[in-house]
Amino acid sequence: MPIIYRCNKCNNVVYAFIRAGQDYYGVPSPSELTVRIGGICPNCGKNIELKIDLSNILITLSK
Ligand SMILES: [Zn+2]
């Protein structure tokens, strides 16, 4: 269940959380990630406003 954060300006993938345990801190919130990367998109250099791309998230209900 990957969680992908994209830049809202250039659509660059800023951070992708692919699986649990990848990152000791778990999935960062958008504000935490913004602080972590200094508030600027590494691709387009603009002030970033992260959006979560939910299209890659699949939710499966167990029976
Ligand atoms: Zn960008």
N, CA, C, O and the ligand as a Tripos MOL2 file, in Angstrom:
@<TRIPOS>MOLECULE
protein
  253   251    64     0     0
PROTEIN
NO_CHARGES

@<TRIPOS>ATOM
      1 N           0.8420   -1.1900    0.0000 N.3       1 MET1
      2 CA          0.0000    0.0000    0.0000 C.3       1 MET1
      3 C           0.8770    1.2380    0.0000 C.2       1 MET1
      4 O           1.0780    1.8550    1.0460 O.2       1 MET1
      5 N           1.4000    1.6090   -1.1600 N.am      2 PRO2
      6 CA          2.2810    2.7800   -1.1870 C.3       2 PRO2
      7 C           1.5070    4.0720   -0.9820 C.2       2 PRO2
      8 O           0.3840    4.2240   -1.4620 O.2       2 PRO2
      9 N           2.1220    4.9910   -0.2660 N.am      3 ILE3
     10 CA          1.5710    6.3330   -0.0900 C.3       3 ILE3
     11 C           2.5500    7.2890   -0.7520 C.2       3 ILE3
     12 O           3.7360    7.2990   -0.4220 O.2       3 ILE3
     13 N           2.0580    8.0830   -1.6770 N.am      4 ILE4
     14 CA          2.9370    8.9210   -2.4790 C.3       4 ILE4
     15 C           2.5690   10.3860   -2.2920 C.2       4 ILE4
     16 O           1.4140   10.7860   -2.4400 O.2       4 ILE4
     17 N           3.6000   11.1780   -1.9580 N.am      5 TYR5
     18 CA          3.4160   12.6200   -1.8740 C.3       5 TYR5
     19 C           3.9800   13.2460   -3.1370 C.2       5 TYR5
     20 O           5.1050   12.9570   -3.5430 O.2       5 TYR5
     21 N           3.1850   14.1030   -3.7490 N.am      6 ARG6
     22 CA          3.6450   14.7880   -4.9490 C.3       6 ARG6
     23 C           3.6190   16.2940   -4.7380 C.2       6 ARG6
     24 O           2.8300   16.8220   -3.9550 O.2       6 ARG6
     25 N           4.5130   16.9720   -5.4660 N.am      7 CYS7
     26 CA          4.4860   18.4300   -5.5250 C.3       7 CYS7
     27 C           3.2370   18.8550   -6.2970 C.2       7 CYS7
     28 O           2.9290   18.2820   -7.3420 O.2       7 CYS7
     29 N           2.5300   19.8410   -5.7930 N.am      8 ASN8
     30 CA          1.3100   20.2670   -6.4810 C.3       8 ASN8
     31 C           1.6070   21.1540   -7.6890 C.2       8 ASN8
     32 O           0.7040   21.4560   -8.4700 O.2       8 ASN8
     33 N           2.8570   21.5720   -7.8490 N.am      9 LYS9
     34 CA          3.2280   22.4220   -8.9780 C.3       9 LYS9
     35 C           3.7000   21.6010  -10.1730 C.2       9 LYS9
     36 O           3.2220   21.7910  -11.2910 O.2       9 LYS9
     37 N           4.6330   20.6930   -9.9350 N.am     10 CYS10
     38 CA          5.2470   19.9760  -11.0620 C.3      10 CYS10
     39 C           4.9300   18.4860  -11.0420 C.2      10 CYS10
     40 O           5.3340   17.7470  -11.9400 O.2      10 CYS10
     41 N           4.2130   18.0530  -10.0250 N.am     11 ASN11
     42 CA          3.8100   16.6500   -9.9250 C.3      11 ASN11
     43 C           4.9780   15.7120   -9.6490 C.2      11 ASN11
     44 O           4.8370   14.4950   -9.7730 O.2      11 ASN11
     45 N           6.1190   16.2570   -9.2790 N.am     12 ASN12
     46 CA          7.2630   15.4370   -8.9170 C.3      12 ASN12
     47 C           6.9450   14.6210   -7.6610 C.2      12 ASN12
     48 O           6.3590   15.1360   -6.7100 O.2      12 ASN12
     49 N           7.3300   13.3700   -7.6690 N.am     13 VAL13
     50 CA          7.1640   12.5510   -6.4730 C.3      13 VAL13
     51 C           8.2340   12.9480   -5.4640 C.2      13 VAL13
     52 O           9.4240   12.7170   -5.6790 O.2      13 VAL13
     53 N           7.7970   13.5460   -4.3690 N.am     14 VAL14
     54 CA          8.7250   14.0340   -3.3610 C.3      14 VAL14
     55 C           9.0650   12.9290   -2.3760 C.2      14 VAL14
     56 O          10.1940   12.8280   -1.8960 O.2      14 VAL14
     57 N           8.0850   12.1130   -2.0890 N.am     15 TYR15
     58 CA          8.3150   11.0610   -1.1070 C.3      15 TYR15
     59 C           7.3410    9.9340   -1.3710 C.2      15 TYR15
     60 O           6.1570   10.1640   -1.6200 O.2      15 TYR15
     61 N           7.8470    8.7120   -1.3140 N.am     16 ALA16
     62 CA          6.9820    7.5560   -1.4920 C.3      16 ALA16
     63 C           7.2110    6.5850   -0.3450 C.2      16 ALA16
     64 O           8.3330    6.1510   -0.0850 O.2      16 ALA16
     65 N           6.1570    6.2670    0.3110 N.am     17 PHE17
     66 CA          6.2300    5.2940    1.3940 C.3      17 PHE17
     67 C           5.6970    3.9830    0.8350 C.2      17 PHE17
     68 O           4.4960    3.8200    0.6170 O.2      17 PHE17
     69 N           6.6090    3.0630    0.6110 N.am     18 ILE18
     70 CA          6.2360    1.8520   -0.1120 C.3      18 ILE18
     71 C           5.6770    0.7760    0.8150 C.2      18 ILE18
     72 O           4.6900    0.1120    0.5000 O.2      18 ILE18
     73 N           6.3230    0.6230    1.9460 N.am     19 ARG19
     74 CA          5.8760   -0.4590    2.8230 C.3      19 ARG19
     75 C           6.1640   -0.1030    4.2740 C.2      19 ARG19
     76 O           7.0500    0.7000    4.5650 O.2      19 ARG19
     77 N           5.4220   -0.6950    5.1560 N.am     20 ALA20
     78 CA          5.6400   -0.4720    6.5790 C.3      20 ALA20
     79 C           7.0390   -0.9550    6.9430 C.2      20 ALA20
     80 O           7.4960   -1.9890    6.4550 O.2      20 ALA20
     81 N           7.7060   -0.2060    7.7950 N.am     21 GLY21
     82 CA          9.0430   -0.5790    8.2100 C.3      21 GLY21
     83 C          10.1320    0.0460    7.3580 C.2      21 GLY21
     84 O          11.3150   -0.0610    7.6830 O.2      21 GLY21
     85 N           9.7460    0.6920    6.2790 N.am     22 GLN22
     86 CA         10.7420    1.3590    5.4320 C.3      22 GLN22
     87 C          11.4060    2.5050    6.1820 C.2      22 GLN22
     88 O          12.6120    2.7280    6.0780 O.2      22 GLN22
     89 N          10.6090    3.2020    6.9170 N.am     23 ASP23
     90 CA         11.0810    4.3850    7.6130 C.3      23 ASP23
     91 C          10.7890    4.2140    9.1010 C.2      23 ASP23
     92 O           9.6670    3.8890    9.4890 O.2      23 ASP23
     93 N          11.7870    4.4320    9.9090 N.am     24 TYR24
     94 CA         11.6330    4.2290   11.3460 C.3      24 TYR24
     95 C          10.4800    5.0520   11.9200 C.2      24 TYR24
     96 O           9.7940    4.6290   12.8510 O.2      24 TYR24
     97 N          10.2880    6.2230   11.3500 N.am     25 TYR25
     98 CA          9.2800    7.1310   11.8920 C.3      25 TYR25
     99 C           7.8910    6.8820   11.3320 C.2      25 TYR25
    100 O           6.9250    7.5180   11.7540 O.2      25 TYR25
    101 N           7.7850    5.9660   10.3910 N.am     26 GLY26
    102 CA          6.4860    5.7270    9.7790 C.3      26 GLY26
    103 C           6.1740    6.7640    8.7210 C.2      26 GLY26
    104 O           7.0520    7.5100    8.2900 O.2      26 GLY26
    105 N           4.9300    6.8060    8.3100 N.am     27 VAL27
    106 CA          4.5290    7.7310    7.2550 C.3      27 VAL27
    107 C           4.4760    9.1420    7.8170 C.2      27 VAL27
    108 O           3.7390    9.3990    8.7690 O.2      27 VAL27
    109 N           5.2430   10.0600    7.2460 N.am     28 PRO28
    110 CA          5.1850   11.4400    7.7300 C.3      28 PRO28
    111 C           3.9130   12.1310    7.2690 C.2      28 PRO28
    112 O           3.3960   11.8590    6.1850 O.2      28 PRO28
    113 N           3.4230   13.0220    8.1030 N.am     29 SER29
    114 CA          2.2900   13.8370    7.6700 C.3      29 SER29
    115 C           2.8110   14.8600    6.6600 C.2      29 SER29
    116 O           4.0140   15.1160    6.6130 O.2      29 SER29
    117 N           1.9320   15.4420    5.8580 N.am     30 PRO30
    118 CA          2.3890   16.4420    4.8830 C.3      30 PRO30
    119 C           3.1950   17.5690    5.5150 C.2      30 PRO30
    120 O           4.1760   18.0290    4.9300 O.2      30 PRO30
    121 N           2.7960   18.0180    6.7000 N.am     31 SER31
    122 CA          3.5370   19.1220    7.3240 C.3      31 SER31
    123 C           4.9120   18.6580    7.8010 C.2      31 SER31
    124 O           5.8850   19.4070    7.7100 O.2      31 SER31
    125 N           4.9970   17.4320    8.3060 N.am     32 GLU32
    126 CA          6.3020   16.8990    8.7200 C.3      32 GLU32
    127 C           7.2410   16.7680    7.5290 C.2      32 GLU32
    128 O           8.4250   17.0960    7.6100 O.2      32 GLU32
    129 N           6.6960   16.2870    6.4380 N.am     33 LEU33
    130 CA          7.5330   16.0990    5.2500 C.3      33 LEU33
    131 C           7.9700   17.4320    4.6640 C.2      33 LEU33
    132 O           9.0930   17.5630    4.1770 O.2      33 LEU33
    133 N           7.0890   18.4130    4.7090 N.am     34 THR34
    134 CA          7.4440   19.7500    4.2290 C.3      34 THR34
    135 C           8.6240   20.3020    5.0080 C.2      34 THR34
    136 O           9.5360   20.8900    4.4260 O.2      34 THR34
    137 N           8.6120   20.1160    6.3280 N.am     35 VAL35
    138 CA          9.7320   20.5670    7.1590 C.3      35 VAL35
    139 C          10.9880   19.7770    6.8120 C.2      35 VAL35
    140 O          12.0830   20.3360    6.7430 O.2      35 VAL35
    141 N          10.8240   18.4840    6.5960 N.am     36 ARG36
    142 CA         11.9710   17.6130    6.3420 C.3      36 ARG36
    143 C          12.7190   18.0050    5.0760 C.2      36 ARG36
    144 O          13.9460   17.9130    5.0300 O.2      36 ARG36
    145 N          12.0040   18.4360    4.0580 N.am     37 ILE37
    146 CA         12.6630   18.8020    2.7960 C.3      37 ILE37
    147 C          12.8720   20.3010    2.6760 C.2      37 ILE37
    148 O          13.2540   20.8000    1.6170 O.2      37 ILE37
    149 N          12.6200   21.0200    3.7690 N.am     38 GLY38
    150 CA         12.9260   22.4440    3.7770 C.3      38 GLY38
    151 C          11.8680   23.3090    3.1210 C.2      38 GLY38
    152 O          12.1010   24.4920    2.8720 O.2      38 GLY38
    153 N          10.7050   22.7360    2.8380 N.am     39 GLY39
    154 CA          9.6000   23.5200    2.3060 C.3      39 GLY39
    155 C           9.7120   23.8340    0.8230 C.2      39 GLY39
    156 O           8.9090   24.5900    0.2750 O.2      39 GLY39
    157 N          10.7240   23.2420    0.1740 N.am     40 ILE40
    158 CA         10.9320   23.5390   -1.2440 C.3      40 ILE40
    159 C          10.9940   22.2380   -2.0300 C.2      40 ILE40
    160 O          11.6420   21.2760   -1.6170 O.2      40 ILE40
    161 N          10.3150   22.2240   -3.1610 N.am     41 CYS41
    162 CA         10.3420   21.0430   -4.0160 C.3      41 CYS41
    163 C          11.7420   20.8650   -4.5930 C.2      41 CYS41
    164 O          12.2870   21.8030   -5.1750 O.2      41 CYS41
    165 N          12.3370   19.6720   -4.4430 N.am     42 PRO42
    166 CA         13.6930   19.4490   -4.9840 C.3      42 PRO42
    167 C          13.7200   19.4560   -6.5050 C.2      42 PRO42
    168 O          14.7890   19.5760   -7.1040 O.2      42 PRO42
    169 N          12.5800   19.3320   -7.1230 N.am     43 ASN43
    170 CA         12.5430   19.2850   -8.5930 C.3      43 ASN43
    171 C          12.3680   20.6650   -9.2130 C.2      43 ASN43
    172 O          13.1570   21.0580  -10.0730 O.2      43 ASN43
    173 N          11.3520   21.4050   -8.7930 N.am     44 CYS44
    174 CA         11.0610   22.6820   -9.4470 C.3      44 CYS44
    175 C          11.5130   23.8800   -8.6100 C.2      44 CYS44
    176 O          11.5010   25.0120   -9.0940 O.2      44 CYS44
    177 N          11.9110   23.6370   -7.3530 N.am     45 GLY45
    178 CA         12.4680   24.7060   -6.5440 C.3      45 GLY45
    179 C          11.4480   25.6900   -6.0000 C.2      45 GLY45
    180 O          11.8180   26.7110   -5.4200 O.2      45 GLY45
    181 N          10.1670   25.3950   -6.1820 N.am     46 LYS46
    182 CA          9.1310   26.2860   -5.6850 C.3      46 LYS46
    183 C           8.7260   25.8740   -4.2710 C.2      46 LYS46
    184 O           8.9230   24.7350   -3.8490 O.2      46 LYS46
    185 N           8.1620   26.8290   -3.5640 N.am     47 ASN47
    186 CA          7.5930   26.4950   -2.2690 C.3      47 ASN47
    187 C           6.5680   25.3920   -2.4490 C.2      47 ASN47
    188 O           5.7110   25.4570   -3.3310 O.2      47 ASN47
    189 N           6.6660   24.4020   -1.6220 N.am     48 ILE48
    190 CA          5.8910   23.2020   -1.8910 C.3      48 ILE48
    191 C           4.6100   23.1650   -1.0720 C.2      48 ILE48
    192 O           4.5340   23.6430    0.0600 O.2      48 ILE48
    193 N           3.6320   22.5850   -1.6940 N.am     49 GLU49
    194 CA          2.3750   22.3250   -1.0170 C.3      49 GLU49
    195 C           2.0410   20.8890   -1.3810 C.2      49 GLU49
    196 O           1.5430   20.6030   -2.4700 O.2      49 GLU49
    197 N           2.3190   20.0190   -0.4690 N.am     50 LEU50
    198 CA          2.2340   18.6070   -0.8030 C.3      50 LEU50
    199 C           0.8000   18.1430   -0.9260 C.2      50 LEU50
    200 O          -0.0910   18.6000   -0.2090 O.2      50 LEU50
    201 N           0.6030   17.2380   -1.8400 N.am     51 LYS51
    202 CA         -0.6810   16.5670   -1.9200 C.3      51 LYS51
    203 C          -0.4220   15.0640   -1.8730 C.2      51 LYS51
    204 O           0.6070   14.5860   -2.3500 O.2      51 LYS51
    205 N          -1.3270   14.3570   -1.3160 N.am     52 ILE52
    206 CA         -1.1890   12.9160   -1.2360 C.3      52 ILE52
    207 C          -1.8800   12.2980   -2.4350 C.2      52 ILE52
    208 O          -3.0470   12.5680   -2.7180 O.2      52 ILE52
    209 N          -1.1310   11.4680   -3.1260 N.am     53 ASP53
    210 CA         -1.7050   10.7790   -4.2740 C.3      53 ASP53
    211 C          -2.3500    9.4910   -3.7950 C.2      53 ASP53
    212 O          -1.6680    8.5200   -3.4670 O.2      53 ASP53
    213 N          -3.6540    9.4990   -3.7600 N.am     54 LEU54
    214 CA         -4.3700    8.3380   -3.2330 C.3      54 LEU54
    215 C          -4.6840    7.3160   -4.3110 C.2      54 LEU54
    216 O          -5.2260    6.2480   -4.0260 O.2      54 LEU54
    217 N          -4.3480    7.6400   -5.5290 N.am     55 SER55
    218 CA         -4.7240    6.7360   -6.6190 C.3      55 SER55
    219 C          -3.9650    5.4200   -6.5660 C.2      55 SER55
    220 O          -4.3880    4.4250   -7.1540 O.2      55 SER55
    221 N          -2.8400    5.4210   -5.8560 N.am     56 ASN56
    222 CA         -2.0470    4.1960   -5.7810 C.3      56 ASN56
    223 C          -2.3620    3.3630   -4.5570 C.2      56 ASN56
    224 O          -1.7550    2.3150   -4.3360 O.2      56 ASN56
    225 N          -3.2830    3.8160   -3.7860 N.am     57 ILE57
    226 CA         -3.5960    3.0910   -2.5570 C.3      57 ILE57
    227 C          -4.7690    2.1530   -2.8020 C.2      57 ILE57
    228 O          -5.8440    2.5640   -3.2410 O.2      57 ILE57
    229 N          -4.5380    0.9260   -2.5150 N.am     58 LEU58
    230 CA         -5.5930   -0.0600   -2.6420 C.3      58 LEU58
    231 C          -5.9740   -0.5210   -1.2560 C.2      58 LEU58
    232 O          -5.1150   -0.8330   -0.4320 O.2      58 LEU58
    233 N          -7.2400   -0.5600   -1.0120 N.am     59 ILE59
    234 CA         -7.7220   -1.0370    0.2850 C.3      59 ILE59
    235 C          -8.4540   -2.3520    0.0690 C.2      59 ILE59
    236 O          -9.4110   -2.4360   -0.7010 O.2      59 ILE59
    237 N          -7.9870   -3.3610    0.7600 N.am     60 THR60
    238 CA         -8.5950   -4.6730    0.6160 C.3      60 THR60
    239 C          -9.2600   -5.0530    1.9180 C.2      60 THR60
    240 O          -8.6400   -5.0250    2.9810 O.2      60 THR60
    241 N         -10.4900   -5.3990    1.8300 N.am     61 LEU61
    242 CA        -11.1850   -5.8290    3.0270 C.3      61 LEU61
    243 C         -10.9690   -7.3190    3.2250 C.2      61 LEU61
    244 O         -11.1940   -8.1230    2.3210 O.2      61 LEU61
    245 N         -10.5340   -7.6660    4.4110 N.am     62 SER62
    246 CA        -10.3670   -9.0980    4.6860 C.3      62 SER62
    247 C         -11.6940   -9.6750    5.1370 C.2      62 SER62
    248 O         -12.5050   -9.0030    5.7740 O.2      62 SER62
    249 N         -11.8900  -10.9140    4.7970 N.am     63 LYS63
    250 CA        -13.1700  -11.5570    5.1170 C.3      63 LYS63
    251 C         -13.0870  -12.2910    6.4530 C.2      63 LYS63
    252 O         -14.0690  -12.8930    6.8890 O.2      63 LYS63
    253 ZN          7.7710   20.7680   -7.7950 Zn       64 ZN64
@<TRIPOS>BOND
     1     1     2 1
     2     2     3 1
     3     3     4 2
     4     3     5 am
     5     5     6 1
     6     6     7 1
     7     7     8 2
     8     7     9 am
     9     9    10 1
    10    10    11 1
    11    11    12 2
    12    11    13 am
    13    13    14 1
    14    14    15 1
    15    15    16 2
    16    15    17 am
    17    17    18 1
    18    18    19 1
    19    19    20 2
    20    19    21 am
    21    21    22 1
    22    22    23 1
    23    23    24 2
    24    23    25 am
    25    25    26 1
    26    26    27 1
    27    27    28 2
    28    27    29 am
    29    29    30 1
    30    30    31 1
    31    31    32 2
    32    31    33 am
    33    33    34 1
    34    34    35 1
    35    35    36 2
    36    35    37 am
    37    37    38 1
    38    38    39 1
    39    39    40 2
    40    39    41 am
    41    41    42 1
    42    42    43 1
    43    43    44 2
    44    43    45 am
    45    45    46 1
    46    46    47 1
    47    47    48 2
    48    47    49 am
    49    49    50 1
    50    50    51 1
    51    51    52 2
    52    51    53 am
    53    53    54 1
    54    54    55 1
    55    55    56 2
    56    55    57 am
    57    57    58 1
    58    58    59 1
    59    59    60 2
    60    59    61 am
    61    61    62 1
    62    62    63 1
    63    63    64 2
    64    63    65 am
    65    65    66 1
    66    66    67 1
    67    67    68 2
    68    67    69 am
    69    69    70 1
    70    70    71 1
    71    71    72 2
    72    71    73 am
    73    73    74 1
    74    74    75 1
    75    75    76 2
    76    75    77 am
    77    77    78 1
    78    78    79 1
    79    79    80 2
    80    79    81 am
    81    81    82 1
    82    82    83 1
    83    83    84 2
    84    83    85 am
    85    85    86 1
    86    86    87 1
    87    87    88 2
    88    87    89 am
    89    89    90 1
    90    90    91 1
    91    91    92 2
    92    91    93 am
    93    93    94 1
    94    94    95 1
    95    95    96 2
    96    95    97 am
    97    97    98 1
    98    98    99 1
    99    99   100 2
   100    99   101 am
   101   101   102 1
   102   102   103 1
   103   103   104 2
   104   103   105 am
   105   105   106 1
   106   106   107 1
   107   107   108 2
   108   107   109 am
   109   109   110 1
   110   110   111 1
   111   111   112 2
   112   111   113 am
   113   113   114 1
   114   114   115 1
   115   115   116 2
   116   115   117 am
   117   117   118 1
   118   118   119 1
   119   119   120 2
   120   119   121 am
   121   121   122 1
   122   122   123 1
   123   123   124 2
   124   123   125 am
   125   125   126 1
   126   126   127 1
   127   127   128 2
   128   127   129 am
   129   129   130 1
   130   130   131 1
   131   131   132 2
   132   131   133 am
   133   133   134 1
   134   134   135 1
   135   135   136 2
   136   135   137 am
   137   137   138 1
   138   138   139 1
   139   139   140 2
   140   139   141 am
   141   141   142 1
   142   142   143 1
   143   143   144 2
   144   143   145 am
   145   145   146 1
   146   146   147 1
   147   147   148 2
   148   147   149 am
   149   149   150 1
   150   150   151 1
   151   151   152 2
   152   151   153 am
   153   153   154 1
   154   154   155 1
   155   155   156 2
   156   155   157 am
   157   157   158 1
   158   158   159 1
   159   159   160 2
   160   159   161 am
   161   161   162 1
   162   162   163 1
   163   163   164 2
   164   163   165 am
   165   165   166 1
   166   166   167 1
   167   167   168 2
   168   167   169 am
   169   169   170 1
   170   170   171 1
   171   171   172 2
   172   171   173 am
   173   173   174 1
   174   174   175 1
   175   175   176 2
   176   175   177 am
   177   177   178 1
   178   178   179 1
   179   179   180 2
   180   179   181 am
   181   181   182 1
   182   182   183 1
   183   183   184 2
   184   183   185 am
   185   185   186 1
   186   186   187 1
   187   187   188 2
   188   187   189 am
   189   189   190 1
   190   190   191 1
   191   191   192 2
   192   191   193 am
   193   193   194 1
   194   194   195 1
   195   195   196 2
   196   195   197 am
   197   197   198 1
   198   198   199 1
   199   199   200 2
   200   199   201 am
   201   201   202 1
   202   202   203 1
   203   203   204 2
   204   203   205 am
   205   205   206 1
   206   206   207 1
   207   207   208 2
   208   207   209 am
   209   209   210 1
   210   210   211 1
   211   211   212 2
   212   211   213 am
   213   213   214 1
   214   214   215 1
   215   215   216 2
   216   215   217 am
   217   217   218 1
   218   218   219 1
   219   219   220 2
   220   219   221 am
   221   221   222 1
   222   222   223 1
   223   223   224 2
   224   223   225 am
   225   225   226 1
   226   226   227 1
   227   227   228 2
   228   227   229 am
   229   229   230 1
   230   230   231 1
   231   231   232 2
   232   231   233 am
   233   233   234 1
   234   234   235 1
   235   235   236 2
   236   235   237 am
   237   237   238 1
   238   238   239 1
   239   239   240 2
   240   239   241 am
   241   241   242 1
   242   242   243 1
   243   243   244 2
   244   243   245 am
   245   245   246 1
   246   246   247 1
   247   247   248 2
   248   247   249 am
   249   249   250 1
   250   250   251 1
   251   251   252 2
@<TRIPOS>SUBSTRUCTURE
     1 MET1         2 RESIDUE 1 A MET
     2 PRO2         6 RESIDUE 1 A PRO
     3 ILE3        10 RESIDUE 1 A ILE
     4 ILE4        14 RESIDUE 1 A ILE
     5 TYR5        18 RESIDUE 1 A TYR
     6 ARG6        22 RESIDUE 1 A ARG
     7 CYS7        26 RESIDUE 1 A CYS
     8 ASN8        30 RESIDUE 1 A ASN
     9 LYS9        34 RESIDUE 1 A LYS
    10 CYS10       38 RESIDUE 1 A CYS
    11 ASN11       42 RESIDUE 1 A ASN
    12 ASN12       46 RESIDUE 1 A ASN
    13 VAL13       50 RESIDUE 1 A VAL
    14 VAL14       54 RESIDUE 1 A VAL
    15 TYR15       58 RESIDUE 1 A TYR
    16 ALA16       62 RESIDUE 1 A ALA
    17 PHE17       66 RESIDUE 1 A PHE
    18 ILE18       70 RESIDUE 1 A ILE
    19 ARG19       74 RESIDUE 1 A ARG
    20 ALA20       78 RESIDUE 1 A ALA
    21 GLY21       82 RESIDUE 1 A GLY
    22 GLN22       86 RESIDUE 1 A GLN
    23 ASP23       90 RESIDUE 1 A ASP
    24 TYR24       94 RESIDUE 1 A TYR
    25 TYR25       98 RESIDUE 1 A TYR
    26 GLY26      102 RESIDUE 1 A GLY
    27 VAL27      106 RESIDUE 1 A VAL
    28 PRO28      110 RESIDUE 1 A PRO
    29 SER29      114 RESIDUE 1 A SER
    30 PRO30      118 RESIDUE 1 A PRO
    31 SER31      122 RESIDUE 1 A SER
    32 GLU32      126 RESIDUE 1 A GLU
    33 LEU33      130 RESIDUE 1 A LEU
    34 THR34      134 RESIDUE 1 A THR
    35 VAL35      138 RESIDUE 1 A VAL
    36 ARG36      142 RESIDUE 1 A ARG
    37 ILE37      146 RESIDUE 1 A ILE
    38 GLY38      150 RESIDUE 1 A GLY
    39 GLY39      154 RESIDUE 1 A GLY
    40 ILE40      158 RESIDUE 1 A ILE
    41 CYS41      162 RESIDUE 1 A CYS
    42 PRO42      166 RESIDUE 1 A PRO
    43 ASN43      170 RESIDUE 1 A ASN
    44 CYS44      174 RESIDUE 1 A CYS
    45 GLY45      178 RESIDUE 1 A GLY
    46 LYS46      182 RESIDUE 1 A LYS
    47 ASN47      186 RESIDUE 1 A ASN
    48 ILE48      190 RESIDUE 1 A ILE
    49 GLU49      194 RESIDUE 1 A GLU
    50 LEU50      198 RESIDUE 1 A LEU
    51 LYS51      202 RESIDUE 1 A LYS
    52 ILE52      206 RESIDUE 1 A ILE
    53 ASP53      210 RESIDUE 1 A ASP
    54 LEU54      214 RESIDUE 1 A LEU
    55 SER55      218 RESIDUE 1 A SER
    56 ASN56      222 RESIDUE 1 A ASN
    57 ILE57      226 RESIDUE 1 A ILE
    58 LEU58      230 RESIDUE 1 A LEU
    59 ILE59      234 RESIDUE 1 A ILE
    60 THR60      238 RESIDUE 1 A THR
    61 LEU61      242 RESIDUE 1 A LEU
    62 SER62      246 RESIDUE 1 A SER
    63 LYS63      250 RESIDUE 1 A LYS
    64 ZN64       253 GROUP 0 **** ****
